[in-house]
Amino acid sequence: MEDLITIHVTDLSGEEHQIAAPTDMNLNVMEAIRANEIPIKATCGGMAMCATCNCLVKSNHPLPEMSEDEEAMLDEAFVLDIDGSRLMCQIPVSDKIDGLQIQLGELTAE
């Protein structure tokens, strides 16, 4: 199928997953990961309001610029590595991210 890209996901236990994500369904990375049955929290369901779908981007793909809301959410949520972190719900699935490598993130305690 031509409308599929590959995303490489390392989960919280260090296990690596290679998932296929369709580019023609207007999904974001969080939704693609859920569709491939990799457990993630994503408490707010993709509204950029909780940061539980944070990840560390390991590859050098051109991603959309981080919005002020996303940056504030990552900062307020005590994400371990703000520099490489993104919210998976804010990364649209497109041909531009074929081969994207991410590591699921954790939140630190206050």
C-alpha positions as CSV (number, residue, x, y, z in Angstrom):
1,M,0.0,0.0,0.0
2,E,1.5,3.3,-1.1
3,D,-0.2,5.4,1.6
4,L,1.7,3.8,4.5
5,I,4.8,5.1,6.3
6,T,7.0,3.4,9.0
7,I,7.5,4.8,12.5
8,H,10.0,3.3,14.9
9,V,8.8,3.4,18.5
10,T,10.8,2.4,21.6
11,D,8.4,1.8,24.5
12,L,9.0,2.5,28.2
13,S,10.5,-0.9,28.7
14,G,13.0,-0.4,25.9
15,E,11.3,-2.7,23.4
16,E,11.4,-1.5,19.8
17,H,8.4,-1.6,17.6
18,Q,8.1,-0.8,13.9
19,I,4.6,0.3,13.0
20,A,2.9,1.1,9.7
21,A,0.8,4.3,9.7
22,P,-1.5,5.5,6.9
23,T,-0.9,9.0,5.5
24,D,-4.4,9.3,4.0
25,M,-6.5,9.2,7.3
26,N,-5.5,12.5,8.9
27,L,-4.0,10.7,11.9
28,N,-1.4,11.9,14.3
29,V,1.5,9.8,15.7
30,M,-0.3,9.1,19.0
31,E,-3.4,7.7,17.1
32,A,-1.1,5.6,14.9
33,I,0.6,4.1,17.9
34,R,-2.7,3.3,19.6
35,A,-4.0,1.8,16.4
36,N,-1.0,-0.5,16.4
37,E,-1.9,-1.6,20.0
38,I,1.2,-0.2,21.7
39,P,0.1,0.9,25.2
40,I,0.4,4.6,25.8
41,K,-1.5,6.8,28.3
42,A,-2.6,9.8,26.1
43,T,-5.1,10.8,28.8
44,C,-6.6,13.8,27.0
45,G,-7.1,11.9,23.7
46,G,-5.0,14.2,21.6
47,M,-6.0,17.7,22.7
48,A,-2.4,18.8,23.8
49,M,-3.8,19.2,27.4
50,C,-2.0,16.6,29.4
51,A,1.5,15.7,28.0
52,T,1.0,12.0,28.8
53,C,1.8,11.2,25.1
54,N,5.2,12.9,25.2
55,C,8.0,11.4,23.4
56,L,11.7,12.0,22.6
57,V,12.3,12.4,18.9
58,K,15.5,10.4,18.0
59,S,15.7,11.0,14.3
60,N,16.2,14.2,12.3
61,H,12.9,14.6,10.5
62,P,11.3,17.9,9.7
63,L,8.4,18.3,12.2
64,P,5.9,21.0,12.4
65,E,7.0,23.9,14.6
66,M,6.0,23.4,18.3
67,S,3.1,25.6,19.3
68,E,3.3,27.8,22.4
69,D,0.6,25.5,24.0
70,E,2.6,22.4,23.3
71,E,5.8,23.9,24.7
72,A,4.0,25.2,27.8
73,M,2.4,21.8,28.4
74,L,5.8,20.0,28.1
75,D,7.3,22.5,30.5
76,E,4.5,22.3,33.0
77,A,4.3,18.6,32.9
78,F,7.9,18.1,34.0
79,V,9.1,16.2,31.0
80,L,12.6,14.8,31.4
81,D,14.1,16.2,28.2
82,I,12.3,19.3,27.0
83,D,14.8,19.9,24.1
84,G,14.0,16.7,22.1
85,S,10.5,16.1,23.5
86,R,7.3,16.5,21.6
87,L,3.7,15.6,22.1
88,M,2.8,12.7,19.8
89,C,-0.7,14.1,19.3
90,Q,0.8,17.2,17.7
91,I,2.8,15.3,15.0
92,P,0.7,14.6,12.0
93,V,1.3,11.4,10.1
94,S,2.6,12.3,6.6
95,D,5.2,11.2,4.1
96,K,7.6,13.7,5.6
97,I,8.0,11.6,8.8
98,D,8.5,8.2,7.1
99,G,11.1,6.4,9.2
100,L,10.6,8.7,12.3
101,Q,12.3,7.3,15.4
102,I,10.8,8.1,18.8
103,Q,11.1,6.9,22.3
104,L,8.0,7.1,24.6
105,G,8.6,9.6,27.3
106,E,7.9,9.7,31.0
107,L,6.9,12.5,33.3
108,T,8.9,13.3,36.5
109,A,7.2,13.9,39.8
110,E,6.8,17.4,41.2
